[in-house]
């Protein structure tokens, strides 16, 4: 039977790959990559291919969810790798594939990578153990027919429990479509006007994290009404909602980002 390696590439480009993963990949004949859960910097796949000495086949979301191309490769080649931006099992699709692999009698191993699930809080200066449920914010449709309120309610539950929230923003790399922080904040503001749950009134302070893991990663901290009028550069973006009471070190860390945004020395 075959073996599949689930390999976390990390947050930005091929330099986020661990040395252990690089060594392992050089011994794998069939290597796949997906970039629908997140995207890597332009040119990353080609540079990775050169590093490991093998071609890399990019799979669309439908092929990963269908699982057939990977299972067929396991039957033919014996040892297969799936490269995943960030951390392999942060997405439920990859866990589903892992379970199927086991059911088919194959084995699997994981080589972990840096994840936005921890990197965003680290950059901002918020304690990881004070976070509640991670929330994914989908695109609202332009005509308003698709505008789920469940993300708002999950954020509200975290806030009421005194827990920070990491808000991941929707993306569709196949269409080069990315929900940006300013659009997401305006959307949350509209939901606030409708639901009045205290999640996103104009003065509520949010953190915007842009391009975590990249050389030009940035963090902005400020009232929602101010941040939603800014532009934060290229994706990927995410949001953090810090919930009181903040530890004094969290306050100091956020204060440094506030001063860098306002220009106050």
C-alpha positions as CSV (number, residue, x, y, z in Angstrom):
1,X,0.0,0.0,0.0
2,X,1.0,3.6,-0.3
3,X,2.0,6.5,2.0
4,X,1.0,10.1,1.8
5,X,2.9,13.0,3.3
6,X,0.8,16.0,4.3
7,X,3.3,18.9,4.1
8,X,2.7,22.4,5.5
9,X,4.5,24.9,3.4
10,X,4.0,27.8,5.8
11,X,2.7,31.3,5.3
12,X,4.4,32.9,2.3
13,X,6.8,31.1,0.0
14,X,9.1,28.1,-0.3
15,X,11.3,29.4,2.4
16,X,8.7,28.5,5.0
17,X,9.2,24.8,4.3
18,X,11.0,23.0,7.0
19,X,14.4,21.3,6.4
20,X,12.8,18.0,7.3
21,X,10.0,18.5,4.8
22,X,12.5,19.5,2.1
23,X,14.5,16.3,2.7
24,X,11.5,14.1,2.7
25,X,10.1,15.6,-0.5
26,X,13.3,14.8,-2.5
27,X,12.4,11.2,-1.9
28,X,8.8,11.4,-3.2
29,X,8.0,10.8,-6.8
30,X,4.5,12.3,-7.0
31,X,4.0,15.7,-5.4
32,X,0.7,17.7,-5.5
33,X,-0.1,21.1,-4.2
34,X,-3.4,22.9,-3.5
35,X,-3.8,26.7,-3.2
36,X,-7.5,27.2,-2.5
37,X,-7.3,27.4,1.3
38,X,-4.6,30.1,0.9
39,X,-2.2,31.2,-1.7
40,X,1.6,31.4,-1.8
41,X,3.8,34.1,-3.3
42,X,4.1,34.1,-7.1
43,X,6.7,31.7,-8.4
44,X,6.7,29.6,-5.2
45,X,5.6,26.4,-7.0
46,X,8.3,26.6,-9.6
47,X,11.0,27.4,-7.0
48,X,9.8,24.5,-4.9
49,X,9.9,22.2,-7.8
50,X,13.5,23.1,-8.5
51,X,14.4,22.6,-4.8
52,X,13.0,19.1,-4.6
53,X,14.0,18.0,-8.1
54,X,10.5,16.9,-9.1
55,X,7.5,18.5,-10.9
56,X,4.6,19.6,-8.8
57,X,1.1,19.2,-9.9
58,X,-1.4,21.8,-8.7
59,X,-4.8,20.4,-7.9
60,X,-8.0,22.5,-7.9
61,X,-10.3,22.3,-4.9
62,X,-12.7,19.9,-6.7
63,X,-9.9,17.4,-7.3
64,X,-8.7,17.4,-3.6
65,X,-12.3,17.1,-2.4
66,X,-13.0,14.3,-4.9
67,X,-9.8,12.6,-3.7
68,X,-9.5,10.3,-6.7
69,X,-6.3,11.8,-8.2
70,X,-4.5,11.4,-4.9
71,X,-5.8,7.9,-4.2
72,X,-4.9,6.8,-7.7
73,X,-1.4,8.1,-7.3
74,X,-1.1,6.2,-4.0
75,X,-2.1,3.0,-5.8
76,X,0.4,3.6,-8.6
77,X,3.4,5.2,-7.0
78,X,3.3,4.2,-3.4
79,X,4.6,7.4,-1.9
80,X,2.8,10.7,-2.5
81,X,3.0,14.2,-1.0
82,X,0.4,16.9,-0.8
83,X,1.7,20.4,-0.2
84,X,-0.6,22.7,1.7
85,X,-0.1,26.4,2.5
86,X,0.0,26.9,6.2
87,X,-0.8,23.9,8.5
88,X,-2.1,20.8,6.8
89,X,-5.1,19.9,9.0
90,X,-6.4,23.4,9.6
91,X,-8.8,22.7,6.7
92,X,-11.5,20.0,7.1
93,X,-10.9,18.9,3.5
94,X,-7.5,17.6,4.3
95,X,-8.7,15.7,7.4
96,X,-11.4,14.1,5.3
97,X,-8.7,12.9,2.9
98,X,-6.6,11.6,5.7
99,X,-9.5,9.5,7.0
100,X,-10.1,8.1,3.5
101,X,-6.5,7.2,3.1
102,X,-6.6,5.2,6.3
103,X,-9.8,3.5,5.3
104,X,-8.2,2.4,2.0
105,X,-5.3,0.8,3.9
106,X,-2.7,3.4,3.1
107,X,-0.5,5.2,5.7
108,X,0.1,8.9,6.3
109,X,2.5,11.3,8.0
110,X,2.3,15.0,8.6
111,X,5.1,17.6,8.4
112,X,3.7,20.7,10.1
113,X,4.0,24.3,8.8
114,X,3.4,27.8,10.3
115,X,-0.2,28.8,10.3
116,X,-2.3,32.0,10.3
117,X,-4.1,30.4,13.3
118,X,-1.2,31.4,15.5
119,X,0.8,33.9,13.4
120,X,-1.9,36.6,13.4
121,X,-2.2,36.7,17.2
122,X,1.6,36.6,17.5
123,X,2.1,39.6,15.2
124,X,-0.6,41.6,17.0
125,X,0.7,40.7,20.4
126,X,-2.4,38.9,21.7
127,X,-2.2,35.8,24.0
128,X,-3.2,32.7,22.1
129,X,-5.0,31.1,25.1
130,X,-7.5,33.9,25.2
131,X,-9.0,33.2,21.8
132,X,-12.4,31.7,21.2
133,X,-13.8,30.1,18.0
134,X,-12.1,31.0,14.7
135,X,-14.6,32.6,12.4
136,X,-14.7,32.6,8.6
137,X,-16.3,35.6,7.0
138,X,-17.7,34.8,3.5
139,X,-18.3,37.3,0.6
140,X,-21.7,38.9,0.9
141,X,-23.4,38.8,-2.5
142,X,-23.7,42.2,-4.3
143,X,-27.5,42.0,-4.4
144,X,-27.7,41.0,-0.7
145,X,-29.3,37.5,-1.4
146,X,-26.4,35.8,0.4
147,X,-25.4,37.5,3.6
148,X,-25.2,34.9,6.4
149,X,-25.3,36.3,10.0
150,X,-23.8,33.2,11.7
151,X,-20.2,34.6,11.5
152,X,-21.5,37.7,13.3
153,X,-23.2,35.6,16.0
154,X,-20.0,33.5,16.5
155,X,-17.9,36.7,17.0
156,X,-20.6,38.0,19.4
157,X,-20.4,34.8,21.5
158,X,-16.6,35.1,21.7
159,X,-16.9,38.8,22.7
160,X,-19.5,38.1,25.4
161,X,-17.2,35.4,26.8
162,X,-14.3,37.8,26.9
163,X,-12.4,35.9,24.2
164,X,-10.5,37.3,21.2
165,X,-11.6,36.4,17.7
166,X,-9.6,35.5,14.7
167,X,-11.6,36.3,11.6
168,X,-10.5,34.6,8.3
169,X,-11.6,36.3,5.1
170,X,-13.0,34.5,2.1
171,X,-11.0,33.9,-1.0
172,X,-11.3,32.4,-4.4
173,X,-7.8,32.2,-5.9
174,X,-9.1,30.6,-9.2
175,X,-10.9,34.0,-9.8
176,X,-8.2,36.0,-8.1
177,X,-10.9,37.2,-5.7
178,X,-10.0,38.0,-2.1
179,X,-12.1,39.6,0.6
180,X,-10.0,42.5,1.9
181,X,-10.0,43.8,5.4
182,X,-11.6,47.1,4.6
183,X,-14.5,45.5,2.8
184,X,-14.9,42.9,5.6
185,X,-15.1,45.7,8.2
186,X,-17.7,47.6,6.2
187,X,-19.7,44.4,6.0
188,X,-19.5,43.8,9.7
189,X,-20.6,47.4,10.3
190,X,-23.7,46.8,8.1
191,X,-24.5,43.7,10.2
192,X,-24.0,45.7,13.4
193,X,-26.6,48.2,12.2
194,X,-29.0,45.4,11.6
195,X,-28.3,43.1,14.6
196,X,-27.1,45.5,17.3
197,X,-25.0,42.9,19.1
198,X,-22.0,45.1,20.0
199,X,-19.6,43.3,17.6
200,X,-18.8,46.2,15.3
201,X,-20.0,49.6,16.4
202,X,-18.0,52.4,14.9
203,X,-15.7,52.8,17.8
204,X,-14.9,49.1,18.3
205,X,-11.2,48.5,18.0
206,X,-10.1,45.8,15.5
207,X,-6.7,44.6,14.3
208,X,-5.9,44.1,10.6
209,X,-3.2,41.7,9.8
210,X,-1.9,41.7,6.2
211,X,0.4,39.3,4.5
212,X,1.5,37.4,7.6
213,X,4.8,35.6,7.0
214,X,5.8,37.9,4.2
215,X,8.7,40.4,4.4
216,X,6.1,43.2,4.3
217,X,3.7,41.8,6.9
218,X,1.8,44.6,8.7
219,X,-0.6,45.1,11.5
220,X,-3.0,48.0,12.0
221,X,-5.0,48.7,15.1
222,X,-7.9,51.2,15.4
223,X,-11.6,51.9,15.5
224,X,-13.6,50.0,12.9
225,X,-14.9,53.2,11.4
226,X,-11.4,54.4,10.7
227,X,-9.9,51.1,9.5
228,X,-12.7,50.5,7.0
229,X,-11.6,53.6,5.0
230,X,-8.0,52.4,4.6
231,X,-6.3,50.2,2.1
232,X,-4.0,47.5,3.4
233,X,-2.2,46.4,0.3
234,X,-2.2,43.0,-1.4
235,X,-3.8,40.0,0.2
236,X,-4.0,37.9,2.2
237,X,-5.7,39.8,5.0
238,X,-7.4,38.7,8.3
239,X,-9.0,40.5,11.2
240,X,-8.6,40.2,15.0
241,X,-11.2,41.4,17.5
242,X,-9.5,41.8,20.9
243,X,-11.9,41.3,23.8
244,X,-11.5,43.0,27.2
245,X,-10.1,42.7,29.7
246,X,-6.7,42.9,28.0
247,X,-3.6,41.9,29.8
248,X,-1.2,44.9,30.3
249,X,1.3,43.3,27.9
250,X,-1.4,42.9,25.2
251,X,-2.4,46.6,25.7
252,X,1.3,47.6,25.3
253,X,1.7,45.5,22.2
254,X,-1.4,46.8,20.5
255,X,-0.4,50.4,21.6
256,X,2.8,50.0,19.6
257,X,0.8,49.2,16.4
258,X,-1.6,52.1,17.1
259,X,1.3,54.5,17.2
260,X,2.8,53.2,14.0
261,X,-0.5,53.7,12.3
262,X,-1.2,57.2,13.6
263,X,2.4,58.4,13.3
264,X,2.7,59.3,17.0
265,X,6.3,58.6,18.1
